Amino acid sequence: MNFVFVYIKAPSADILRSRLEAKGGYTKEDIDKRVAVYEEDCKQLVQLDMFDKILNNDDQETFLAQGMEFVE
């Protein structure tokens, strides 16, 4: 069995923050924690080299096209 590891990332910490705020249901502390985890993950993505593909979840059409291209 072969596994493929894909990391889906927000384009930036600011965009992640604004998406979480717009979604609602999160405290400021929750959002701060999520953004801190995002920033740490971004620092380690290249160093860890454990993902087969990193998809930037910015433009939905581009995101879906890149995802479909990768799995085909």
C-alpha positions as CSV (number, residue, x, y, z in Angstrom):
1,M,0.0,0.0,0.0
2,N,1.4,3.4,-1.0
3,F,0.6,6.5,0.9
4,V,0.7,10.1,-0.3
5,F,1.1,12.9,2.1
6,V,-0.5,16.3,1.2
7,Y,-0.4,19.4,3.3
8,I,-3.1,22.0,2.6
9,K,-2.0,25.5,3.7
10,A,-3.5,28.9,3.9
11,P,-1.7,31.5,1.8
12,S,-0.6,33.5,4.9
13,A,-1.1,33.8,8.6
14,D,-3.1,37.0,8.0
15,I,-5.5,35.2,5.6
16,L,-5.9,32.3,8.0
17,R,-6.7,34.7,10.8
18,S,-9.3,36.6,8.7
19,R,-10.9,33.3,7.6
20,L,-11.2,32.1,11.2
21,E,-12.7,35.4,12.3
22,A,-15.2,35.4,9.4
23,K,-16.2,31.8,10.2
24,G,-17.0,32.7,13.8
25,G,-17.2,30.5,16.9
26,Y,-13.5,31.0,17.9
27,T,-12.2,33.1,20.7
28,K,-9.2,35.4,20.1
29,E,-7.1,33.0,22.0
30,D,-8.2,30.1,19.8
31,I,-7.3,32.1,16.7
32,D,-4.0,33.1,18.1
33,K,-3.1,29.5,18.9
34,R,-4.2,28.3,15.4
35,V,-2.1,31.1,13.8
36,A,0.9,30.2,16.0
37,V,0.6,26.5,14.9
38,Y,0.3,27.6,11.3
39,E,3.5,29.7,11.5
40,E,5.5,26.9,13.1
41,D,4.2,24.4,10.6
42,C,5.3,26.7,7.7
43,K,8.8,27.0,9.2
44,Q,9.1,23.2,9.4
45,L,7.5,22.2,6.1
46,V,10.7,22.5,4.1
47,Q,12.9,21.2,6.8
48,L,10.9,18.1,7.5
49,D,10.5,17.2,3.8
50,M,7.7,14.7,4.6
51,F,5.0,15.9,2.3
52,D,4.6,14.7,-1.3
53,K,2.7,17.9,-2.2
54,I,1.9,21.2,-0.5
55,L,-1.3,22.8,-1.8
56,N,-1.9,26.5,-1.2
57,N,-5.5,27.0,-0.4
58,D,-5.9,30.4,-1.9
59,D,-8.0,30.5,-5.0
60,Q,-10.5,27.7,-5.0
61,E,-10.4,26.9,-8.7
62,T,-6.6,26.8,-8.7
63,F,-6.5,24.8,-5.5
64,L,-8.9,22.2,-6.9
65,A,-7.0,22.0,-10.3
66,Q,-3.7,21.5,-8.6
67,G,-5.2,18.8,-6.3
68,M,-6.8,17.0,-9.2
69,E,-3.6,17.2,-11.2
70,F,-1.6,15.7,-8.4
71,V,-3.8,12.7,-7.8
72,E,-4.1,11.8,-11.5
